[in-house]
Amino acid sequence: MMTNDEFLTMHEDEKTQLQLERLQSTLNRAYRNVPFHKKRFKELGIDLSEIESLTDLARLPFMDRQDISENYPYNLFAVPLRDIVRIHTSPGTTQNPTVSGYTPQDLSSWQTILARALKISGITPHDILQITLNPGLANWGRDYKYGAEALGASVIPNTPLSLEKKLMVLRDYKTSALISTPASALQLATHIPKKQITTSAFDLKTIILVGESIDKTDRKAMEDALNVKIWCHYGLSEVPGPAIAFECEVHEGLHMNEDYFLPEIVDPASGKVLPDNQYGELVLTTLATRAFPLIRFRTGDRAKMIKQTCSCGRGLRRIEWRGERTDDLINIDGVKVHKKQIQRSIQAALEFPSEFPPEFPIDTAKFHVKHRDEKKYLEVWIPVNEHIFSDEIKGLEALIQIAENNLYKNIGIPVSIRLKEQRTF
């Protein structure tokens, strides 16, 4: 296995050759072991022996979240189940949850990826790293824990705590680095002054933000309020995990872990590969994943490839990512949800057998990302009309409470459902 830093200083030709070799190995393994990929390659008449350069990747079909759902649970695994040592389930954004598997080699690769990103973010063996992520990103907390431990840092693992307990741990345990979502970090930044606590009471120097992006104004305000340096990481909440891309000390774009992921930027409508410095949809192909290879996976994240070489000198290409989407998914504190997920949960709670009756038109519901006590939540407005009488509303509201609780359990984010008169829409 290559060392953590060797790829960063490779000559461009050597780097490209390594990527191509890993790509060819991934494609051949997927063709041999995954019927889904074999069928699609055959239907398109793709001869994998003709994939002779990285640009040939554009000849291959895309994958998306629906493909993962339709092959639930194990049909996209490229190794036998006996070789799988970890199975991870996330809510996904379609009807079925997303199931991904990891071999021992995959886990070792992830530890290398996380250790690299954390090291470049300034984490050392002298740090005490506290991880505080919402339930929907629990697997990320585990991955960051292993990556930090590989560096020799002391780790306070991700554990559900109240805001007061988080602050207590932050202060008493002498936390020097924190991994958090932007919303959770903002909650800390606004709560500390309310408690008349000064930042001098903390040893915190570094915050690594994950799950969502943060604009420059909010970032600067948070850095000033907490007297810290902020770093941003990019990952996928469904598959395969965090720190696919990360900031360096220059803080101008995110370096892609190109020895593990091959990035493309495509036009969301046509699928055509776009040139550098042009915004489109980020597409990822795994290069070293054995159990769960992704081939041209459409992330739905809007990004662009930065053409200029970073002044930090590391040989990893950068993307610019601002948290915008090219699809209908909603990102809330790092967890992506689709309105159809919400609709299905409400439908199940209200005991509608297959579809909503006309007097309960959830298809016209409106979705709003809101803040309460500096926390993000999703508010769903459902229109009601004269067919729903006042004596039915009370019963509906009780059932909606059940739907809200089920949604929180299933997707890990708070959801508030509101019945609204049509005229208020």
N, C-alpha and C positions, 0 to 999 in steps of 0.2 A: 504494500500500500504506500502510495506517495506521501511524503511528509506534508505537514500543514502549509508550509511556505514555498515549497519547491516550484509549484505551478505558477506562483505569482511573479517569478523572475525568469520564466522560460522565454526563449526567443519566439517570435510570433509564428514562425514556420513549425517549430516543435510543438507549440501549443495546439495549432490547427491539426497537426497530424495525430496528436493524442485524442483530441475531440472526435476526429473522424473514426479512429479505431474503436473508441468507446461507442460511438453511434452505430457503427456496423455491427458490433457485438450485441448491442441492445436490440436492434432490429431483427437480427437473426434469432435471438433467443425468444423474442415476442412471436415471430413467425412460427417457430417450432412448437412453442408451448402454450400459446394463447389462441384458441380458435377464432375469437373475435378479430384479432389482427390478421390472422392467416386468410380468413374469408374476405376481408376488405382488400387486402393486397392482391389477392387472386382476381377479384371482381374488376379491379382497376388495371389488371395486367402489369403489375409492378414486379420487376425482376430486381431483387435486392442486390444482386452482384453488380448492378449498374449504378448503385449509390456510391459514387466515387469522390464526391466532394460535399462540403457542408451545404452548398447551395442546392444540391439535389434533394435536400430535405423538403423543399417546397413542392415536390412531386407527390408527397405522401398525403393521405387524408387527415383531417383534424379529428381530435377527440373532444367531447364535451361532457358536462355533468350528467346529461341524459344517458350517455353511453355507460357511465359508471353505474347509474341506477338500474339500467336494464340488465346488467351483468352481475347484479347482486346475488350472493355475497362474494363468491370466490372465483367467478369465471374470468376475471382479468389477471389472476395470479399466474406468474410465469414459472413458478417452482411448485413442487408438491407440498401439501400441507405439513408433511413431516419436517420440511426444511424451514417452516415458519416458526419463529420464536416469539413474535409479538403480533397481535391482531388489534388494530385500532378501529373504533367506530366513531363517526361523527354524524350529527343530524343530517348533513347533506342539504341540498336545496331542491331535491325532487322527492318523489313519493317514498323511495327507499333510502335508508341511511347510506352513507359512504363507508365502505369497509376497505381498509388497506392493511397489507401484511408486510412484515420485515424479517429478513434473514439476519443471522449474526453479522454478516458483512454489511448489510444495510444499516444496522444500528451503529456499527463502527464508522461508517461514512457520515452518518448524521452527527455523531459526536465530533468528528473532524470538522464538519461544516460549522457547527455551533462554536467550537473552540476557536476556529479562525475568526469568525465574526466578532466574538467577544474579545479576543485578543486585540484586534484592530480597533475595537471600541474602547480600548484602554483598560480592560480587565486584567488583573495580575494576580499572582498567588497571595498578595497582601490584602486583597479585597474581601469584604463580607458582602455577598450578593443576596439580596432579598427579591423573591419572585412573587408578584401579586397580580394574578390574572383571573378573569371571570371563568365560570365553569365551562363555557363553550370552548375555551382555549386551554383546558387542563393538560392535554397532551403536549402543548407547547411548553408549559411549565416544566414538565418532565424532561423534555429535550434540552431546555436551557440548563436545567440542573446538571445533566450529564456532561454537557459541554463545558460548564464552569468548573466542575470537578476535575475534568481532564486538564484544565489549566492550573489546578491546585488551589483555586479560590475556595473560601468557605461559603457554603450555600444555605440559605434559609428557604426551604422548598415552598412551593405554592400551596397555601392552605387557606380555606375560606375564613376570613376574619372580619370583624366589624371595623369601621373606620378608626375608632378609638384604639382598638387592639393593633391595627396596622401601624399607627403612629407610635404606640408604646414599643412595639418591636423595633421600629425604625430608630427610635432614640436609644432604648436600653441595650439593644444588641449591637449598637454602633455600626449600623448598615452604611456601607460606603458606596454601593451601587444598587440600583433598583431597576427591575424589569417590570414594565407596566404598559397598559394601554393609555393613549392620550387622555381619555375621559377620566380614568382612575387617577392619573397623575394630576390632572386639573383639580380633581376633588381634594387631593392632598394640599395643593397649592392654595386653594381658597379656604380650606378648613384651618390650616395652621395659624394664619393671622387672627381668625375668629377666636381661637383659644389663647391668643396673646402669647404664642410661643415664637421665639426668634429662631432663625435658621442656625444660629451659633450653637443651639442645643443638639444639633445633629452632626454626624460625620459624613453625611451624604454628599458625594461629589459628582456622581454620574447617574443619569437616567437613560435607559434604553427603551424607546417607545416602539411598540409592536401592534399589529392588528389594523391600525388605521394610520393615515398620514396626518401631518399637522402643518399648518401654514406658518410662514416665517414670523408673522406678527405674534401669533399665540406662542410659538416656540420661544421667541425672545422674552416675552412676558413671563413665561414659566421659568426660564433660566434665571431671570432677574429675581423672581419671587422666591425661588428655592436656593439660589446661589449654586447652581449646578451647570454641568455641560450635558446637553441632550444629544443623543445619537438615535437614528432611526433604522429599523430593520423591516424588510418586506418578506412576507410568507403567504401561504395559502391555508386557510382554516380547515379545508376539507382534506386535501392531499397535496404534497406529502408532509409539509411542516414549515417551521419558521426559518428565518435567516437565509432564505434563498438569495437575497441580495441585502447589502448592508452599507452603511456609510463609513467612510474613512475620516481621518482628521481634517480633511479639506471641507467636508460637508457640502459637496456639490454633486448631488446625484448618488445613486446606490450602486455599488459594485456587485455584479452578478457572479455567483460561484460557477464560473463557466466550465470548470472541470467536472461538475456534477449536473449542470442544467444548461441546455443549449437554448438561448432565447431568440425569438423572432418578434417583430412588430408587423401586424397585418391589418389591412383594411377590414373593419368589422363586417361590412356588407359583402364585399367581393372575395375576401380571403387572400387577396394579393399581398405579397410581401412588400412593405414600405421601406423607403430609404431612411438612413439615419436622420435624426433631428426632426422627424415627422411623427406626430401622434397617431396612435392606432391601438389595437388590442394586443396585449402581451400574450404570446404563445410559448409554452415551455415543453421541452423534450428532455426526459431524464437520460443521463449518460452512464451512471454507475449503479442505478437501482436494479437489483436482481428480482425481487419478489413482485413488485408492482410497477412495471415500466409505463410511463406516460409518453405517448408519441403525438406530438403537436397538440398538446392539451390547451384548449382555449380558456384562459383564466377569466375573461370578462373585465380585467383591469386595464384601464386606459393608461398608456405610458408611451414614452419615446426612447429610442436608443441615442445616447449622446455620442457624437462622432469624435469629439476632441479627447485626447488622452489626458487622464487625470494627472495633476501636478504632484500627486503623492508617489508616482512612479510605479505603482503596482499594475501588473499586466492583466487586469480584469476590466472588461467593458462595463459601462455604467448605463443605468436607466434613470429616467426622471419619472417619478410616480407621485401623483397628487391625490390619490384616493378616489378618483372619478371612475365610473363604470361605463362599459359599452353595452350592458344588458340591463335587465329589470331587477337584478338582485339588489338587496339593501344591506349595506354593511353597518352593523351596530356594534361598536366596541370590539371590532375584530371578527365578529361572527356574521356570516352571510346568510340571509334568509330570502325566500321567494314568497310573494304574496299568495301563491297557491298553497304553500305549506300552512299559512295562517287560515286560509279558507277551509282546507281539509280538517284542521283541528276544530274549528268552530262548527263545521258540519257534523263531525263526530260527537261533539259535546251536546249539540242541539238535537241529536238523534234523527237527522234527516238521512234517509237511506242511501240516496245516490246524488241528488242535486237539490239545490235550494229552491223552495217554493217561490213563486213570483212575488209574493208579498214580503219576501226577505231577500232583497237583491244585493247579495254580498259582492257580486261581480263588479258592482259600481263603487265598492268601498274605496276610501282614500287612506293612504298610509303616510304617517308623519313621524319623523325621527325627532324626539323631544328630549329635554333635560329636566330632571327633577333632583334637587340637591346635588347638582353637578354630575349626576349620573344620567347616562343615556338610556332611553327606552323607546319602544315602538308603540305609537298610538294609532289604532285602526278605527276609522269612522265608518259605520254601517248605516245607510239610510233606511228609515222606516216610513211607512205611508199609512193611509187611512184603513188599510186592511188589517193592521196590527192594532188591536184595541187596547185601551189602557189596562184592562184587567189581565192582559197577556204579557205586558211589559215586565211586570215583577217576576214572573216565572222565567222569562227570557234572560233577565239580568242575573238571576241565580245560576242559570246554565252557562252564561257567558263567563261568570267567575270561575266555573270549572274549566272552561276553555282556556282562560288566561293562565291558570295554574298548570294545566297540561302543557301549554306552549313553553312556559318557563322551564319545566322539567325536561322537555324534549330538545329545545334549542339553546337553553342556557342564557336567555336574555329576557328581561321583563317586557310584557306586552299588555297594553291597556286597550280594551275594546269598548267603544262608545256607540250607543244607539243615538242617531241624530235625525232630526226631521229634515226632509228633503230641502226645505227652504234655507236651511243653514249651511248647505254644501256650497 
